[in-house]
Amino acid sequence: MSSDKIKRGGAAETARSTNPVIAGFFPDPSVCRVGDDYYLACSSFEYFPGVPIFHSRDLAHWRQIGNVLDRESQLVLPESTTSSGGIYAPTLRYRDGRFHLIVTNVSGGGNLLVTATDPAGAWSEPTMLPGVPGIDPDLAWDEEGTCWCTVAGIGQVRLDPESGKTEGEAQRIWSGTPGAKAPEAPHLYRIGDWWYLMIAEGGTERGHGVSIARGPAPDGPFEACPANPILSHRSTDHPVQNTGHADLVQGPDGSWWMVLLGARPGGGTPGWHGLGRETFLAPVSWVDGWPVVGELSTQLPDLPWPLHPFPAEPTRDDFDDLELHPRWVSLRRRPAELCTTAERAGWLTLRESGGSLDDLNVTFVGRRQQHFSCEARALIDPAEGRGGLAVRLDEQHHYEIEAGNGSVQVVARIGPLRTVVAQRAVPAGPVILGVQVHQTDAVRDSRTGPDTVSLGVVEPDGTLTVLAALDGKYLTTEVAGGFTGRVIGVYAATGTVRFDWFDYEPIGG
């Protein structure tokens, strides 16, 4: 079957007036402004390369320009790294002509710091920070140039960002709201006459919220805002839930804004979100020296400055370049001997490592699902092995359609259960595999899932013959646990498999 049979892959519309401003599994946003430009980094957990970084000119339109940790010397993720391990909660800051990013690798060495003059890279080799405890590290500099590192807990220590050495023991400076669990995600700012310490608390599930305190110095003492939490959607029916892990930034006109993570659950009870925690934008005003968060809506307000949408990017990747687009991620590492576009021109070649998506070391390359309803297709040549197209949440929760030996099969892994749901013979040679995700239109009962994941074979006329339609709620963190969202991609199960192209498009706009 020729790859020219079906020409897909138009340009995705990038003009955006909706929230989230970065859709899909892009949690824990940290933002900084440099002149007229904005840069934002997110957590990446078990995926390589790590810490996706985005650029914007208007806070509404964002384009991924790279990944901060894009070399194995920077990002050590042992094969034992399970899903939702790895890279947690970066803080991105700019000072004296240099970008600083501090982050935690919970699976390989703890806290680390990298720098760059160009946020698109290359970033430095990491400076390890053995004296910085815990997770969610933040960086802030006072007027004397002292660097303060604040961590989840909420502890704080003075840090020399050049050497990685700390001064003294970490001190507890604030514990958040009494009775609220998991004070984390601290960010420290000097605004006017005060130092403000903003945190997340309540856990990153439905009880998540943003609280803030202020004090006369970077190390306090801090008084809590009387209106804490300044943002939370707990115990509401708001379409955006799990709101927290926020960072403050000024807009082009000097107004204040907040980027934060949130989730958009769907279906029945308790509501399930498959896209993961996403990056949202909310307005902030100041009343009596305290920030007041305006409405967080799925529709952005009219911004009081010119919009700068980026040119639309193709939805199809033909694997013509030696380097994969930064949107592509793999599990834990991406050695060239297992994943390359250089071996057969215009094809992505994957070689077996683990035997299936159940394995920690499977060879997998994917991109985040960013739309409630979407379709992905890929042309696979399985002449030398077996492989396929998958929707993955973690090792124990994934659906895939796999080709090889003259047949295709749909596999579902849900917790401890793995089953072949459907099989079909196909002609020898390349075959186009397809996945469609359709958002649930109506809740029939409390158990109705958020969407349906359909997997099948694309016929020569371009239609998808569905072999299985599966409930999407089993590929959500409400079922599986953890901190990640869905990634749709291709993999090798046995031998060597090659992919001519991969196409991802939203359904219905």
Backbone torsions as a table, in degrees:
resi	resn	phi	psi	omega
1	MET	NA	130.4	-178.1
2	SER	-80.9	146.7	176.4
3	SER	-71.0	-10.0	179.1
4	ASP	-87.5	-4.5	-178.8
5	LYS	-57.6	-40.3	-176.3
6	ILE	-126.9	111.9	178.5
7	LYS	-97.6	107.2	178.4
8	ARG	-122.7	178.6	173.3
9	GLY	100.4	56.8	172.2
10	GLY	-75.6	-166.3	-179.2
11	ALA	-96.1	133.6	177.7
12	ALA	-76.9	137.7	178.7
13	GLU	-68.6	128.1	-176.8
14	THR	-108.2	-15.2	177.7
15	ALA	-61.8	128.1	-169.8
16	ARG	-137.0	127.7	170.8
17	SER	-123.3	14.2	-176.2
18	THR	-109.1	158.8	170.7
19	ASN	-106.6	137.5	9.4
20	PRO	-73.3	153.5	177.2
21	VAL	-80.2	-23.2	169.0
22	ILE	-129.0	106.0	-174.0
23	ALA	-85.5	153.6	179.0
24	GLY	93.2	-172.8	-172.5
25	PHE	-71.7	76.8	176.1
26	PHE	-134.4	76.9	-174.7
27	PRO	-92.0	173.3	172.6
28	ASP	58.3	51.4	-175.0
29	PRO	-69.4	140.4	170.6
30	SER	-130.0	134.6	-169.6
31	VAL	-129.6	148.2	170.7
32	CYS	-142.3	152.7	179.6
33	ARG	-110.2	135.5	175.6
34	VAL	-131.8	100.9	-175.4
35	GLY	63.2	-123.5	179.9
36	ASP	-91.1	4.0	-174.4
37	ASP	-111.3	147.9	177.1
38	TYR	-122.4	143.1	178.7
39	TYR	-132.2	142.5	-174.0
40	LEU	-140.9	137.6	179.2
41	ALA	-124.3	152.4	-177.1
42	CYS	-134.6	165.1	174.2
43	SER	-69.5	154.4	-179.9
44	SER	-133.0	-11.2	174.1
45	PHE	56.7	-123.5	-171.6
46	GLU	-84.7	3.9	-173.2
47	TYR	-92.7	147.8	177.5
48	PHE	-123.7	136.6	-3.1
49	PRO	-69.5	164.6	-171.8
50	GLY	-107.3	155.4	175.8
51	VAL	61.2	79.3	174.7
52	PRO	-62.0	142.1	-179.0
53	ILE	-127.1	137.8	-172.6
54	PHE	-122.0	157.8	177.4
55	HIS	-125.9	144.6	177.4
56	SER	-148.0	155.8	171.0
57	ARG	-113.7	-4.2	-173.7
58	ASP	-141.6	4.8	-179.4
59	LEU	70.8	-7.9	-179.4
60	ALA	-104.3	-34.6	-178.4
61	HIS	-111.7	126.2	-176.0
62	TRP	-128.3	142.7	177.8
63	ARG	-130.2	129.7	178.2
64	GLN	-71.2	126.1	-178.0
65	ILE	-109.3	-4.9	178.9
66	GLY	165.0	-167.2	173.1
67	ASN	-132.4	136.1	-174.9
68	VAL	-67.0	-47.0	-177.0
69	LEU	-102.1	84.7	-173.4
70	ASP	-112.3	11.7	175.6
71	ARG	-127.0	145.3	-178.6
72	GLU	-64.9	-22.7	175.4
73	SER	-69.4	-23.6	178.1
74	GLN	-89.2	-33.3	-171.3
75	LEU	-124.3	101.1	179.7
76	VAL	-99.3	107.8	176.6
77	LEU	-120.1	99.5	-179.2
78	PRO	-56.6	155.3	179.1
79	GLU	-61.0	-18.9	177.7
80	SER	-80.3	-2.8	-179.7
81	THR	-66.5	113.7	178.5
82	THR	-83.4	167.1	177.0
83	SER	-59.5	144.7	-174.8
84	SER	72.2	7.6	165.3
85	GLY	-90.4	-162.9	173.6
86	GLY	86.2	-126.6	-166.1
87	ILE	-97.6	120.1	-178.0
88	TYR	-115.8	132.0	154.7
89	ALA	51.6	76.0	176.0
90	PRO	-75.3	156.7	164.7
91	THR	-120.5	128.4	-178.4
92	LEU	-111.6	124.7	179.3
93	ARG	-138.8	158.4	-179.1
94	TYR	-126.1	131.4	-179.8
95	ARG	-154.5	130.9	173.5
96	ASP	53.4	46.3	175.0
97	GLY	78.8	9.8	-176.1
98	ARG	-137.5	138.4	173.7
99	PHE	-86.4	137.7	176.2
100	HIS	-120.1	132.5	174.8
101	LEU	-129.9	122.4	177.9
102	ILE	-114.1	139.3	-172.0
103	VAL	-158.5	163.7	179.4
104	THR	-110.8	129.2	167.9
105	ASN	-102.9	97.9	-174.2
106	VAL	-71.9	-12.9	-177.9
107	SER	-106.8	-5.1	-173.8
108	GLY	-159.1	66.1	170.1
109	GLY	114.5	-9.6	176.0
110	GLY	86.3	-144.7	-173.8
111	ASN	-79.0	145.0	-179.3
112	LEU	-147.7	161.1	-177.4
113	LEU	-133.9	132.5	174.6
114	VAL	-128.7	157.2	-177.8
115	THR	-135.3	161.5	176.9
116	ALA	-161.4	152.4	170.9
117	THR	-89.4	-23.4	175.5
118	ASP	-120.3	119.1	-176.1
119	PRO	-65.3	-18.5	175.4
120	ALA	-74.5	-7.8	177.6
121	GLY	104.1	167.2	7.8
122	ALA	-84.1	146.4	175.5
123	TRP	-93.4	155.7	-175.8
124	SER	-68.0	166.0	166.1
125	GLU	-64.7	149.0	-173.5
126	PRO	-71.8	141.9	165.5
127	THR	-94.2	117.3	-178.7
128	MET	-77.5	148.1	-172.1
129	LEU	-124.3	71.6	-176.4
130	PRO	-65.0	-21.6	-179.8
131	GLY	-86.7	-3.3	178.6
132	VAL	-96.9	114.2	-175.8
133	PRO	-84.6	164.1	167.1
134	GLY	72.0	-154.7	-175.4
135	ILE	-128.5	176.8	175.2
136	ASP	59.9	48.9	-177.1
137	PRO	-71.4	145.8	178.7
138	ASP	-123.3	154.1	176.4
139	LEU	-123.0	136.3	173.1
140	ALA	-150.8	142.5	179.5
141	TRP	-114.0	138.3	175.5
142	ASP	-91.0	-177.9	-175.2
143	GLU	-64.6	-25.6	179.5
144	GLU	-85.6	-2.3	179.7
145	GLY	90.3	3.7	176.7
146	THR	-71.0	134.1	179.0
147	CYS	-97.4	126.2	-179.8
148	TRP	-109.3	128.5	178.6
149	CYS	-112.9	119.2	-179.0
150	THR	-113.2	139.5	-173.5
151	VAL	-129.2	166.9	177.2
152	ALA	-55.5	136.9	177.9
153	GLY	147.9	-58.4	14.7
154	ILE	-115.3	108.2	178.6
155	GLY	-104.7	166.8	-176.9
156	GLN	-149.7	144.9	179.0
157	VAL	-146.9	149.5	174.6
158	ARG	-79.8	139.9	-172.1
159	LEU	-133.0	136.4	168.3
160	ASP	-93.6	105.1	-174.2
161	PRO	-68.6	-17.3	178.8
162	GLU	-76.2	-47.2	-176.6
163	SER	-93.4	-22.1	-174.5
164	GLY	84.1	3.0	-178.8
165	LYS	-82.3	146.3	177.0
166	THR	-107.8	159.1	179.7
167	GLU	-113.4	112.5	178.6
168	GLY	77.6	-175.4	179.6
169	GLU	-89.2	151.7	176.0
170	ALA	-63.4	138.7	-179.2
171	GLN	-115.0	138.4	175.1
172	ARG	-75.8	124.1	-176.6
173	ILE	-113.5	-20.6	176.3
174	TRP	-166.6	147.5	-179.5
175	SER	-117.3	11.0	-179.8
176	GLY	76.3	-161.2	-176.8
177	THR	-73.9	129.0	178.0
178	PRO	-55.1	129.0	179.6
179	GLY	91.4	-13.5	178.7
180	ALA	-87.4	131.3	-176.9
181	LYS	-82.0	162.7	168.5
182	ALA	54.0	59.9	169.9
183	PRO	-66.9	121.2	-171.1
184	GLU	-154.1	-176.2	174.5
185	ALA	53.3	48.6	-178.4
186	PRO	-72.4	143.8	168.9
187	HIS	-137.1	131.0	-175.2
188	LEU	-112.0	132.6	-176.6
189	TYR	-136.5	145.9	166.0
190	ARG	-99.6	113.2	179.7
191	ILE	-130.3	114.2	-176.7
192	GLY	64.6	-130.0	-177.4
193	ASP	-89.1	-2.8	-172.0
194	TRP	-118.4	155.3	164.1
195	TRP	-99.0	125.9	-179.4
196	TYR	-108.1	135.1	178.7
197	LEU	-117.9	107.6	-179.0
198	MET	-104.2	137.2	-177.8
199	ILE	-136.4	167.2	165.3
200	ALA	-104.4	150.9	176.8
201	GLU	-157.4	167.8	-179.6
202	GLY	94.0	2.3	-176.7
203	GLY	83.5	152.1	-173.4
204	THR	-85.4	16.6	176.2
205	GLU	-98.3	-145.9	-173.9
206	ARG	-64.6	-22.1	-179.2
207	GLY	-85.2	4.2	-175.2
208	HIS	-61.3	148.0	178.0
209	GLY	-161.3	171.3	179.1
210	VAL	-117.8	129.0	176.8
211	SER	-128.6	162.9	-175.0
212	ILE	-147.6	151.6	175.1
213	ALA	-137.4	166.6	177.8
214	ARG	-141.2	155.7	-179.8
215	GLY	-156.4	173.6	-175.9
216	PRO	-81.8	-13.0	-175.6
217	ALA	-144.4	164.2	-178.4
218	PRO	-58.9	-27.5	179.7
219	ASP	-103.2	17.3	174.3
220	GLY	89.7	-156.3	1.5
221	PRO	-69.4	149.5	-173.8
222	PHE	-106.6	137.9	171.2
223	GLU	-109.4	139.2	-177.3
224	ALA	-78.6	146.0	173.1
225	CYS	-62.9	131.6	-179.1
226	PRO	-66.5	-15.0	-178.7
227	ALA	-99.7	12.0	179.4
228	ASN	-59.2	142.9	-4.9
229	PRO	-74.8	141.2	-179.7
230	ILE	-75.8	-14.1	172.3
231	LEU	-152.6	127.2	169.4
232	SER	-165.7	142.3	175.8
233	HIS	-110.8	18.8	179.1
234	ARG	-60.8	144.1	177.4
235	SER	60.7	30.4	175.5
236	THR	-126.7	170.3	174.6
237	ASP	-103.2	23.3	179.5
238	HIS	-61.5	140.6	-178.5
239	PRO	-66.6	-17.6	176.2
240	VAL	-107.0	118.8	-178.0
241	GLN	-119.0	179.3	177.0
242	ASN	58.9	33.3	-172.6
243	THR	-73.9	127.1	179.7
244	GLY	176.7	-164.9	178.2
245	HIS	49.0	66.0	-171.4
246	ALA	-103.7	160.8	175.0
247	ASP	-141.3	142.6	-177.2
248	LEU	-98.0	148.3	177.4
249	VAL	-156.8	152.2	176.3
250	GLN	-93.0	138.3	176.1
251	GLY	-75.0	174.8	-179.1
252	PRO	-58.1	-26.2	-179.4
253	ASP	-94.8	6.6	-179.3
254	GLY	91.7	-7.1	176.9
255	SER	-71.1	164.0	-176.2
256	TRP	-105.2	145.3	-178.3
257	TRP	-141.6	161.8	-179.1
258	MET	-129.2	129.6	165.6
259	VAL	-98.9	145.8	-175.9
260	LEU	-158.0	167.2	173.6
261	LEU	-96.4	152.5	174.6
262	GLY	-157.8	166.4	178.5
263	ALA	-127.0	151.4	-179.7
264	ARG	-118.5	83.7	-178.4
265	PRO	-71.6	153.7	177.8
266	GLY	-141.8	178.4	-178.2
267	GLY	80.6	-157.5	-176.8
268	GLY	-85.1	-141.7	-175.6
269	THR	-94.0	130.8	11.4
270	PRO	-93.3	8.9	-172.0
271	GLY	90.8	135.4	-176.3
272	TRP	-130.1	139.2	176.6
273	HIS	-120.7	120.0	-178.7
274	GLY	-92.8	-23.8	-176.8
275	LEU	-77.0	-9.3	-177.2
276	GLY	87.6	-169.9	178.1
277	ARG	-87.7	130.1	-170.0
278	GLU	-114.4	168.6	-177.5
279	THR	-98.3	121.8	-179.3
280	PHE	-114.4	165.1	178.9
281	LEU	-127.7	136.0	179.4
282	ALA	-139.5	145.0	178.1
283	PRO	-76.6	152.3	179.5
284	VAL	-132.7	132.8	171.3
285	SER	-118.0	170.3	-177.5
286	TRP	-121.8	126.6	-179.7
287	VAL	-130.9	119.9	179.2
288	ASP	55.0	36.7	176.3
289	GLY	80.7	11.1	178.9
290	TRP	-123.7	144.9	176.8
291	PRO	-76.4	138.5	176.8
292	VAL	-120.7	120.1	-176.4
293	VAL	-84.6	126.9	178.0
294	GLY	-76.9	-169.5	-175.6
295	GLU	-64.6	128.9	171.7
296	LEU	-98.5	106.4	-174.7
297	SER	-119.7	162.7	172.9
298	THR	-78.1	-2.3	173.3
299	GLN	-120.6	121.6	-179.8
300	LEU	-67.8	145.9	172.2
301	PRO	-69.2	164.2	174.7
302	ASP	-63.8	120.7	-177.9
303	LEU	-81.4	137.1	-174.6
304	PRO	-84.1	40.4	176.7
305	TRP	-156.1	163.6	-178.4
306	PRO	-62.8	144.3	176.8
307	LEU	-90.3	147.6	-177.8
308	HIS	-131.7	72.6	176.5
309	PRO	-67.6	149.3	178.2
310	PHE	-86.8	155.2	173.5
311	PRO	-56.3	144.2	-179.0
312	ALA	-64.8	142.4	178.0
313	GLU	-99.0	147.2	177.4
314	PRO	-59.3	146.0	176.7
315	THR	-85.0	-12.4	-175.5
316	ARG	-111.3	139.1	174.9
317	ASP	-113.6	119.3	179.9
318	ASP	-95.3	4.2	176.0
319	PHE	56.8	39.0	179.2
320	ASP	-85.1	-18.0	-177.9
321	ASP	-95.0	153.0	178.7
322	LEU	-68.7	-32.5	178.6
323	GLU	-102.4	137.5	175.8
324	LEU	-72.8	150.0	174.3
325	HIS	-56.6	146.6	-178.3
326	PRO	-61.6	-14.5	177.4
327	ARG	-69.7	-21.2	-177.4
328	TRP	-77.8	132.2	178.6
329	VAL	-128.7	152.5	176.5
330	SER	-122.8	175.9	-178.6
331	LEU	-93.4	110.3	170.9
332	ARG	72.4	-35.9	178.9
333	ARG	-163.7	171.5	179.0
334	ARG	-146.6	71.9	179.5
335	PRO	-68.3	142.0	-175.6
336	ALA	-62.5	-28.4	-179.5
337	GLU	-71.0	-15.7	178.7
338	LEU	-106.8	-18.7	-175.1
339	CYS	-148.3	114.6	-177.1
340	THR	-155.6	149.7	169.7
341	THR	-106.2	3.0	-176.1
342	ALA	-88.0	-19.7	-172.1
343	GLU	-74.4	-45.7	173.8
344	ARG	-125.3	117.4	-174.0
345	ALA	-56.3	131.2	177.9
346	GLY	78.0	10.4	178.8
347	TRP	-129.4	148.2	170.1
348	LEU	-95.1	120.6	179.8
349	THR	-102.9	125.7	177.3
350	LEU	-120.4	137.4	177.6
351	ARG	-116.0	146.0	-179.6
352	GLU	-55.5	137.2	167.0
353	SER	-126.7	-83.6	168.2
354	GLY	-75.2	160.9	-174.8
355	GLY	-82.5	-17.4	-179.8
356	SER	-161.5	174.4	178.0
357	LEU	-68.9	-6.6	172.5
358	ASP	-72.3	-20.1	-172.3
359	ASP	-90.6	147.1	-179.7
360	LEU	-66.1	-31.4	-172.8
361	ASN	-105.2	23.9	180.0
362	VAL	-63.8	146.3	175.9
363	THR	-82.4	111.2	-172.4
364	PHE	-142.0	138.6	174.8
365	VAL	-134.9	124.1	-176.3
366	GLY	-148.1	178.1	175.5
367	ARG	-133.4	153.8	-176.0
368	ARG	-69.4	140.2	170.1
369	GLN	-71.2	128.0	-174.4
370	GLN	-122.1	1.4	-178.6
371	HIS	-133.9	145.5	178.0
372	PHE	-59.6	-41.2	177.4
373	SER	-119.9	126.7	-175.5
374	CYS	-157.7	168.5	177.3
375	GLU	-137.2	138.8	174.1
376	ALA	-126.6	139.1	176.9
377	ARG	-136.3	150.0	177.6
378	ALA	-149.2	140.5	174.5
379	LEU	-95.5	120.7	-176.6
380	ILE	-115.1	138.6	168.9
381	ASP	-109.1	103.5	-176.6
382	PRO	-99.2	28.2	-173.6
383	ALA	-60.4	-27.4	-175.4
384	GLU	-113.2	15.1	-179.5
385	GLY	176.3	-160.0	175.5
386	ARG	-128.7	142.4	177.1
387	GLY	-170.8	-177.3	-176.7
388	GLY	-175.3	-158.6	-176.1
389	LEU	-118.1	130.7	-170.4
390	ALA	-134.7	152.2	166.5
391	VAL	-111.9	113.9	-170.0
392	ARG	-117.9	133.7	165.9
393	LEU	-107.0	-49.3	175.2
394	ASP	-159.5	-171.5	-175.5
395	GLU	-64.2	-24.9	-176.7
396	GLN	-106.6	4.3	-178.4
397	HIS	-144.5	99.3	180.0
398	HIS	-162.4	153.1	172.1
399	TYR	-122.6	142.6	177.8
400	GLU	-150.7	156.4	169.0
401	ILE	-116.4	125.6	-169.0
402	GLU	-121.2	138.2	-178.1
403	ALA	-120.3	148.1	176.1
404	GLY	160.4	150.6	176.5
405	ASN	57.7	36.4	175.3
406	GLY	76.5	16.8	179.4
407	SER	-148.4	163.4	170.2
408	VAL	-125.3	151.6	176.7
409	GLN	-142.9	145.5	174.5
410	VAL	-98.4	127.6	-179.3
411	VAL	-117.0	137.1	174.5
412	ALA	-121.3	127.6	173.3
413	ARG	-116.8	117.7	179.6
414	ILE	-131.7	104.9	-177.7
415	GLY	60.8	-129.8	-178.4
416	PRO	-79.8	-3.3	-174.2
417	LEU	-101.5	131.8	174.9
418	ARG	-130.3	128.2	-177.0
419	THR	-144.3	146.4	170.2
420	VAL	-84.5	113.5	-173.3
421	VAL	-83.4	-36.3	-176.7
422	ALA	-156.4	154.7	177.7
423	GLN	-139.7	156.9	177.0
424	ARG	-160.1	140.5	173.3
425	ALA	-76.8	146.2	176.8
426	VAL	-134.9	154.5	177.2
427	PRO	-61.6	153.3	177.2
428	ALA	-62.1	148.4	178.5
429	GLY	110.3	-176.3	-180.0
430	PRO	-59.9	150.2	179.9
431	VAL	-140.9	147.0	177.7
432	ILE	-97.6	122.0	177.6
433	LEU	-101.4	148.0	-178.2
434	GLY	-138.0	148.7	173.9
435	VAL	-131.1	131.5	172.6
436	GLN	-121.2	136.4	173.4
437	VAL	-116.0	124.3	-179.8
438	HIS	-119.6	122.7	177.2
439	GLN	-64.4	142.4	177.5
440	THR	-66.0	127.9	-178.9
441	ASP	-80.8	-37.2	-176.3
442	ALA	-142.8	146.6	178.1
443	VAL	-89.1	112.7	-177.4
444	ARG	-80.0	-40.0	173.3
445	ASP	-153.4	-178.3	-172.6
446	SER	-64.9	-16.7	-177.0
447	ARG	-95.1	0.1	-178.1
448	THR	-61.8	126.6	-178.9
449	GLY	-74.8	169.9	-175.9
450	PRO	-75.7	-22.7	-176.5
451	ASP	-164.9	173.1	175.4
452	THR	-120.2	133.4	178.5
453	VAL	-106.6	114.1	-179.2
454	SER	-107.8	135.2	-177.6
455	LEU	-126.7	140.0	-178.1
456	GLY	-171.4	-163.7	-176.5
457	VAL	-114.8	136.3	177.9
458	VAL	-88.1	125.0	-178.4
459	GLU	-79.6	166.5	-179.8
460	PRO	-56.9	-26.2	179.6
461	ASP	-85.6	3.0	176.8
462	GLY	94.3	-5.4	178.9
463	THR	-81.2	150.5	178.1
464	LEU	-96.2	119.0	171.6
465	THR	-88.4	109.6	-175.4
466	VAL	-78.5	125.5	176.3
467	LEU	-94.2	-27.1	179.2
468	ALA	-156.2	140.6	174.8
469	ALA	-121.0	116.1	-169.7
470	LEU	-117.9	149.5	-179.7
471	ASP	-69.5	126.2	-177.2
472	GLY	-75.5	-12.8	-175.6
473	LYS	-65.5	-20.9	179.6
474	TYR	-76.7	-8.9	174.9
475	LEU	-110.2	53.0	177.6
476	THR	-138.2	159.0	-179.4
477	THR	-72.9	-21.5	175.7
478	GLU	-63.4	-26.9	175.3
479	VAL	-94.7	-49.2	-170.6
480	ALA	-85.5	-22.7	-170.2
481	GLY	80.9	-178.5	177.8
482	GLY	90.2	-169.1	-169.8
483	PHE	-126.0	4.1	-169.7
484	THR	-104.2	-179.2	175.5
485	GLY	-128.7	-177.8	-176.1
486	ARG	-72.2	143.7	171.7
487	VAL	-126.9	130.7	180.0
488	ILE	-107.2	127.0	-177.3
489	GLY	-165.9	-167.3	-175.3
490	VAL	-117.7	157.6	-174.4
491	TYR	-153.4	164.1	173.1
492	ALA	-114.6	127.5	178.0
493	ALA	-97.6	-43.7	176.4
494	THR	-139.8	149.8	174.0
495	GLY	61.5	-140.8	-178.5
496	THR	-122.8	131.2	175.6
497	VAL	-128.4	151.9	-176.1
498	ARG	-130.0	145.5	-177.8
499	PHE	-124.7	125.6	-178.2
500	ASP	-79.1	-37.6	178.9
501	TRP	-160.2	162.5	176.9
502	PHE	-138.1	133.7	-178.1
503	ASP	-129.9	134.1	177.3
504	TYR	-130.8	127.6	178.9
505	GLU	-141.8	145.5	170.7
506	PRO	-69.8	152.0	174.0
507	ILE	-103.4	125.1	178.8
508	GLY	81.8	25.0	175.8
509	GLY	94.9	NA	NA
